[in-house]
Amino acid sequence: MKINVYDDNDNIVKVAEAKVIDLKFGTIRSLMELLNIDSVEDTGELLKTVYGAWDQIVEILDKCFPTMEYGDWENVKLKELVPVLVEILKFSFSEILKVPKDSKN
């Protein structure tokens, strides 16, 4: 996953690539709460959700994108940010599904 940082003229000034991290359950749960996309009915509501949880979102993103600085997140386009958050969740769930199951249960 990659994320772009833009300047005031919409030029890409930085591209950050995600590193694979092992998220804790609490982090995944927080992301799921923040991105309860099914309950979001319009863009305004989505913006309010992201705005209200911005510090939590940045904390999670900083773990995945260590080359990003706090101010960089202010210059990432929302249409690129939300899909990255969803991809982080999908990746986490795919890793969980790889856990071997005990055939006795």
BELURRA-V255072 format. One line per field, one symbol per residue. ss: DSSP state (2 for helix, 1 for strand, 0 for the rest). A space follows every 10 residues. Layout:
ss=???
//
This chain:
ss=0111110000 0111111000 0000222222 2222002220 0022222222 2202222222 2222000002 2222200222 2222222222 2222222000 00000
//
